[in-house]
Amino acid sequence: MRAKLEKLSLIGLGTVLGVMLFLSISAIADKPAQPQLPLDDLRAFAEVFGKIKSDYVEPVDDKKLISEAINGMLSGLDPHSAYLDADAFKDLQAGTQGEFGGLGIEVGMEDGFVKVVSPIEDTPAYKAGLKPGDLIIKLDETPVKGMTLNDAVKRMRGKPNTQITLTVVRKTETKPMVVTLTRAIIKTQSVKPKLAEPGYGYIRITQFQEHTGSDLAKALQNLQTENKGDLKGLILDLRNNPGGLLNAAVGVSAAFLPKNELVVYTEGRVPDAKMRLTASPENYTREGAKGDYNRDLPPNIKSVPIVVLINGGSASASEIVAGALQDHKRAVIMGTQSFGKGSVQTILPMNNGSAIKLTTARYFTPKGRSIQATGIVPDIQVEEATLSANNADAAFNIREADLSHHLTNPTGAPEQPKPTKVITPPESSQDKDGDKGARMEPGSKNDFQFNQALNLLKGLQILQDNK
């Protein structure tokens, strides 16, 4: 089971700048016999290859031609399959440790341009104000149109303390913006806890990395200690979390679910792509029960009222956690509809040091829901206040279904449950006190969704006290 888990550990969305994704590496499993190769099509490929070599206006290196052919073959499948050259593969492996070089942008390709999926918190891109949905049209003075995603990412990577100028198109702006960023070694803290008020904890998970599950367990213990007693409620903030490692998502879910409850299952064509992952240590730690970081959690964590915050930037592993807690009625899901990435990518190393990232399965919530291209619908819909121009979720509504070549939902167009309640921010909370353009910090007094979650937890506590 552990081998299967490592094989399919990538759940992150798109490509993170510098590392591009969060994943674990696995060896290639034995595959069943493949069908015969289409000889006529291969002859056509060889013919095109020969014509380019002999007739193209400039000489072209064989390696470049083959690399571009592989790129095209994978990028034409779906938005998340890709070819990783040796350098990108090495950076990718470093990203699972939560430290890498670059700008800190999770990106994809759309209509020939680089589309920002999500800037990672506390990185140059985040501090510069880049938002989900931004289209990068120029890198320094070079147009992006015509580049592959890998080519664009290579140009954006570089030595720390060097600069790059991005020309960005944003729907809400009448003309392109020019932003100069300084590359940096990016150290990301995936778990950010605080005691929101006495009795009420707040934990923001920005990505699902190798140590996210164990860091969450420590954060929960520390919150109990700081509170000097059991928590009355907990807010788990997964907004703008693009995903990451599958085993980390299982570990986070297991912190709040009874042991052995189903968290997620996957369906694919090969046996290794079919898994049922439960809230058991062997599904989220390398050492199994010996390394179970959830073993010493305070007992009340399994029953403390929870509100999970999601939005259009919550994808993949975030949706696994939200879907599992929603299906088991363990938490109230609040916010706006999630991104809708319900596919699993496997990293397959090649003999020349490169690798391919190939979509090999779809994942399903415990009740059999595929959220591919549909997303998780919150129990209580709470719109984000437009306190700042950073309200990307409301302004852009970027979803998996908007990406070219996205996989379809295997159940067709399933009827989505409707929120039991819809809450919109009052006009008085929007752009008040001249704060337009200021960045809204998650979990702050200006965070409308956070405050609604806190109010809900307090209301649940009052009901419990009355009982």
C-alpha positions in Angstrom: 0.0 0.0 0.0 2.8 2.4 0.9 4.5 1.8 -2.5 1.2 2.6 -4.2 0.8 5.7 -2.1 4.3 7.0 -3.1 3.6 6.2 -6.7 0.5 8.5 -6.8 1.6 11.0 -4.2 1.2 14.0 -6.5 -2.0 15.9 -6.1 -0.8 19.5 -6.5 -2.3 21.8 -9.2 -0.4 23.0 -12.3 3.3 23.9 -12.0 5.0 25.8 -9.1 7.5 28.3 -10.2 11.0 27.1 -9.2 9.8 23.7 -8.3 6.4 23.8 -10.0 4.8 21.1 -8.0 4.8 19.1 -4.8 5.1 15.4 -5.2 6.9 12.2 -4.1 9.1 10.2 -6.5 8.6 6.6 -7.4 10.0 3.9 -9.6 8.2 2.8 -12.7 6.0 -0.2 -11.9 5.8 -3.1 -14.3 3.2 -2.3 -17.0 0.9 -4.7 -18.8 1.8 -5.5 -22.4 1.2 -2.4 -24.6 -0.7 -2.5 -27.9 1.2 -2.5 -31.1 2.7 0.8 -32.2 0.9 2.7 -35.0 3.5 2.2 -37.7 1.9 4.5 -40.3 1.7 7.4 -37.8 5.3 6.8 -36.7 6.4 6.9 -40.4 4.7 10.3 -40.6 6.5 11.4 -37.5 9.8 10.4 -39.0 9.0 12.1 -42.3 8.2 15.4 -40.5 11.4 15.0 -38.4 13.4 14.6 -41.6 11.8 17.5 -43.4 12.6 19.8 -40.4 16.2 18.6 -40.3 16.6 19.2 -44.1 14.4 22.1 -45.0 14.0 24.3 -41.8 15.4 27.8 -42.3 18.0 27.2 -39.5 19.7 24.0 -38.3 17.9 22.3 -35.4 19.4 20.0 -32.8 18.0 16.5 -32.7 17.7 16.6 -29.0 15.6 19.8 -29.1 13.2 18.4 -31.8 12.6 15.2 -29.8 12.2 17.1 -26.5 9.6 19.4 -28.1 7.8 16.4 -29.6 7.5 14.8 -26.2 6.4 18.1 -24.7 3.6 18.4 -27.3 2.6 14.8 -26.8 2.0 15.2 -23.1 0.7 18.8 -23.0 -2.0 17.8 -25.5 -3.5 15.2 -23.0 -4.6 17.4 -20.2 -3.5 20.5 -18.3 -1.5 18.6 -15.7 0.6 16.1 -17.7 4.0 17.4 -18.7 7.6 16.6 -19.6 10.3 17.5 -17.1 13.8 17.9 -18.2 16.6 16.9 -15.9 16.9 20.3 -14.2 13.1 20.7 -13.7 13.0 17.1 -12.3 15.7 18.0 -9.7 14.0 21.2 -8.7 10.7 19.3 -8.4 12.2 16.8 -6.0 13.6 19.6 -3.8 10.1 21.1 -3.6 8.7 18.3 -1.5 11.0 19.5 1.3 9.3 22.9 1.2 12.5 24.8 0.0 13.3 25.8 -3.5 14.5 28.6 -5.7 12.2 30.8 -7.9 9.4 33.3 -7.7 6.8 31.3 -5.8 4.0 31.1 -8.4 1.9 28.1 -9.3 1.2 28.4 -13.0 -0.4 26.6 -15.9 -0.7 27.3 -19.7 -3.8 28.8 -21.2 -4.2 30.1 -24.8 -0.5 30.2 -25.2 0.1 32.4 -22.2 1.3 31.5 -18.6 -1.7 31.7 -16.3 -1.2 32.3 -12.6 -3.1 29.6 -10.6 -1.9 30.8 -7.2 1.0 32.8 -5.7 2.5 31.0 -2.7 2.3 32.9 0.5 5.4 34.7 1.7 7.2 34.6 -1.7 8.2 37.3 -4.1 5.2 36.7 -6.3 2.8 36.9 -3.4 4.4 40.1 -2.0 4.3 41.7 -5.5 0.5 41.2 -5.6 0.2 38.7 -8.4 -3.2 37.0 -8.3 -4.9 33.9 -9.6 -6.1 34.4 -13.2 -3.3 36.8 -14.1 -1.9 36.1 -17.6 1.9 36.6 -18.0 2.4 37.8 -21.6 6.1 38.8 -21.5 9.2 37.7 -19.6 11.6 40.6 -19.6 11.4 41.6 -23.3 10.5 38.1 -24.6 6.9 37.4 -25.5 5.5 34.2 -23.9 3.3 33.4 -26.9 4.8 30.4 -28.6 6.8 29.2 -25.6 6.1 25.9 -23.9 5.3 26.0 -20.2 8.7 24.4 -19.5 10.5 27.1 -21.5 8.6 29.8 -19.7 9.4 28.3 -16.3 13.1 28.0 -17.1 13.2 31.7 -17.9 11.5 32.6 -14.6 13.8 30.4 -12.6 17.3 31.7 -11.8 19.8 32.5 -9.2 18.6 34.1 -6.0 18.7 38.0 -5.8 18.5 38.3 -9.6 15.6 40.1 -11.1 13.0 39.4 -13.8 10.3 41.7 -15.2 6.9 40.2 -15.9 4.3 41.9 -18.1 0.9 40.8 -16.8 -2.6 41.2 -18.1 -5.4 41.3 -15.5 -9.1 41.3 -16.3 -9.8 44.2 -14.0 -7.1 46.4 -15.5 -7.4 48.4 -18.7 -3.7 48.0 -19.7 -0.9 45.5 -19.0 1.0 45.8 -15.7 4.8 45.6 -15.5 6.1 43.9 -12.3 9.7 43.4 -11.4 10.4 40.5 -9.1 13.6 39.4 -7.3 14.2 35.7 -7.3 14.7 34.1 -4.0 15.3 30.8 -2.2 11.7 30.1 -1.1 11.1 28.5 2.2 7.5 27.8 2.7 5.8 27.2 6.0 2.8 25.0 5.2 1.1 25.1 8.6 0.4 28.4 10.3 -1.5 28.2 13.6 -2.8 30.8 16.0 -5.3 31.1 18.8 -7.9 33.3 17.2 -9.7 33.9 20.6 -9.6 32.0 23.9 -11.1 28.6 23.1 -11.0 28.9 19.3 -8.1 27.8 17.2 -7.2 28.8 13.6 -4.8 26.8 11.4 -4.0 27.8 7.8 -2.4 25.1 5.6 -0.9 26.8 2.5 0.4 23.6 0.8 0.6 19.9 1.4 4.2 19.0 1.9 6.2 16.1 3.3 6.0 17.3 6.9 2.5 19.0 6.8 0.8 16.2 8.7 3.3 16.1 11.5 3.4 19.9 11.7 -0.4 20.0 12.0 -0.2 17.5 14.9 2.3 19.7 16.7 0.2 22.8 16.0 -2.9 21.2 17.5 -1.0 20.2 20.6 0.5 23.7 20.9 -2.9 25.3 20.5 -4.3 23.2 23.3 -1.4 24.2 25.5 -1.7 27.9 24.7 -5.4 27.7 25.4 -4.8 25.9 28.7 -7.5 23.4 28.0 -9.6 21.9 25.3 -10.6 23.9 22.3 -14.2 24.8 21.7 -13.8 25.1 18.0 -11.3 25.0 15.2 -11.1 26.8 11.8 -9.1 24.9 9.1 -8.2 27.4 6.4 -7.5 25.7 3.0 -8.2 28.8 0.8 -5.8 29.2 -2.1 -4.1 26.0 -1.2 -3.2 24.4 -4.6 -2.5 20.9 -3.2 0.6 18.8 -2.8 1.3 15.3 -1.5 -1.5 12.8 -1.3 -0.1 11.2 1.9 -0.1 14.6 3.6 -3.8 15.1 2.7 -4.6 11.7 4.2 -2.6 12.5 7.3 -4.4 15.8 7.8 -7.8 14.2 7.4 -6.8 11.4 9.8 -6.2 13.9 12.5 -9.9 14.6 12.7 -11.5 11.3 11.6 -11.8 8.0 13.5 -9.1 5.4 12.6 -9.6 3.4 9.4 -12.3 5.7 8.0 -12.1 6.0 4.3 -10.5 9.3 3.2 -10.2 8.9 -0.6 -10.0 6.3 -3.3 -8.6 6.4 -6.8 -9.6 4.7 -10.1 -7.3 4.3 -13.1 -6.5 1.8 -15.8 -3.5 0.0 -14.2 -3.7 -1.9 -10.9 -1.3 0.6 -9.1 -3.7 3.4 -9.9 -6.5 1.8 -7.9 -6.3 2.5 -4.2 -8.5 3.0 -1.1 -6.7 5.2 1.5 -8.0 5.2 5.0 -7.2 7.2 8.2 -4.5 4.6 9.1 -0.8 5.3 9.7 0.4 3.1 6.9 -1.4 5.4 4.5 0.3 8.6 5.6 3.7 7.7 7.3 6.7 5.8 6.0 7.0 4.0 9.3 3.4 3.0 9.7 2.1 2.8 13.3 5.7 3.5 14.6 5.8 6.9 13.0 2.1 7.9 13.6 2.4 11.6 14.4 -1.4 11.6 15.1 -1.0 9.1 18.0 -0.6 11.7 20.7 -3.2 14.2 19.6 -5.5 15.6 22.4 -8.6 13.2 22.5 -11.1 16.0 21.9 -9.6 16.8 18.5 -11.6 14.0 17.1 -14.8 15.7 18.2 -14.1 19.4 18.3 -16.4 21.4 16.0 -14.6 22.3 12.8 -15.2 24.8 10.0 -13.1 24.3 6.8 -12.7 27.4 4.6 -12.3 26.8 0.9 -12.4 28.9 -2.3 -11.7 28.7 -6.0 -8.0 28.4 -5.3 -8.5 25.3 -3.1 -7.5 22.4 -5.3 -6.5 18.8 -5.4 -5.2 17.7 -1.9 -7.3 20.5 -0.4 -10.4 19.1 -2.0 -9.6 15.7 -0.8 -9.5 16.9 2.8 -12.6 19.1 2.4 -14.5 16.3 0.7 -13.6 13.7 3.3 -14.6 15.8 6.2 -17.8 16.9 4.4 -18.8 13.3 3.5 -18.2 12.1 7.1 -20.1 15.1 8.4 -17.0 15.9 10.5 -16.8 19.6 9.5 -18.9 22.4 8.1 -17.4 23.5 4.7 -17.7 27.3 4.3 -16.6 29.7 1.6 -16.9 29.4 -2.2 -16.8 26.4 -4.7 -13.3 24.9 -5.0 -11.2 24.5 -8.1 -12.2 21.0 -9.2 -9.0 19.1 -9.8 -9.9 15.5 -9.3 -7.0 13.8 -11.1 -3.8 12.1 -9.9 -0.4 12.6 -11.5 2.4 10.0 -11.3 6.0 11.0 -11.8 7.8 8.5 -14.0 11.6 8.9 -14.1 13.2 8.3 -17.5 16.6 6.8 -18.1 18.2 10.1 -19.2 17.5 11.9 -15.9 14.3 13.5 -17.1 10.8 12.5 -16.1 7.2 12.7 -17.3 4.3 13.7 -15.1 1.4 11.7 -16.3 -2.2 11.7 -15.2 -3.0 8.1 -14.2 -6.1 8.2 -12.1 -9.1 10.1 -10.9 -9.8 10.4 -7.2 -13.2 10.1 -5.4 -14.5 11.3 -2.0 -15.6 8.6 0.5 -19.2 8.8 -0.8 -18.0 8.2 -4.4 -18.1 11.8 -5.6 -15.7 12.8 -8.4 -15.0 16.5 -8.1 -13.2 16.6 -11.4 -14.1 19.9 -13.2 -16.9 20.4 -10.6 -15.2 21.1 -7.3 -16.5 20.9 -3.7 -19.6 22.9 -3.0 -19.5 24.5 0.5 -22.3 23.7 3.0 -22.5 27.5 3.7 -21.5 29.7 0.8 -19.8 32.9 2.0 -18.5 35.3 -0.6 -15.2 37.1 -0.1 -15.5 40.7 0.8 -14.0 42.9 -1.9 -12.0 44.7 0.7 -9.0 44.7 -1.6 -8.1 44.2 -5.2 -6.7 40.8 -4.1 -10.2 39.2 -4.1 -9.2 37.0 -7.0 -11.7 34.3 -6.2 -14.7 36.6 -6.8 -13.0 38.5 -9.7 -11.8 35.6 -11.8 -13.5 32.4 -10.8 -10.7 30.3 -12.3 -11.7 26.6 -12.2 -10.4 23.3 -13.6 -13.3 23.4 -16.1 -11.9 26.6 -17.6 -8.6 24.9 -18.6 -8.0 23.6 -22.1 -8.1 19.8 -22.5 -9.3 19.2 -18.9 -10.5 15.7 -18.1 -14.2 15.3 -17.9 -16.1 14.2 -14.8 -16.6 10.4 -15.1 -20.2 10.7 -13.9 -21.0 13.2 -16.6 -22.4 16.4 -15.1 -23.4 15.4 -11.6 -26.0 17.4 -9.9 -24.2 19.5 -7.3 -25.7 19.9 -3.8 -26.7 23.5 -3.1 -25.4 25.4 0.0 -27.8 25.4 2.9 -27.1 29.1 3.3 -25.6 31.9 1.3 -23.9 34.8 3.0 -22.7 37.9 1.2 -20.6 40.6 2.8 -22.3 43.9 3.6 -21.4 46.8 1.5 -20.0 48.6 4.5 -17.2 46.0 4.7 -16.1 46.6 1.1 -13.2 49.0 0.4 -13.8 50.9 3.6 -11.4 53.4 5.2 -9.6 53.8 1.9 -8.1 50.3 2.0 -8.8 49.5 -1.6 -5.8 47.7 -3.0 -4.5 46.6 0.4 -3.8 43.0 0.9 -6.3 41.1 3.1 -4.4 38.9 5.5 -6.0 35.5 6.1 -7.4 35.2 9.6 -7.3 38.9 10.3 -10.2 41.2 11.5 -10.7 42.2 7.8 -11.1 38.6 6.7 -14.9 38.3 6.2 -15.0 34.5 5.7 -12.8 33.9 8.7 -15.1 36.0 10.9 -18.2 34.2 9.6 -16.5 30.9 10.5 -15.7 32.1 14.0 -19.2 33.3 14.5 -20.6 29.9 13.4 -18.3 28.1 15.9 -19.5 30.4 18.7 -23.1 29.7 17.7 -22.5 26.0 17.8 -21.0 26.3 21.2 -24.1 28.2 22.5 -26.3 25.5 21.2 -24.2 22.9 22.8 -24.3 24.8 26.1 -28.0 25.1 26.0 -28.3 21.3 25.5 
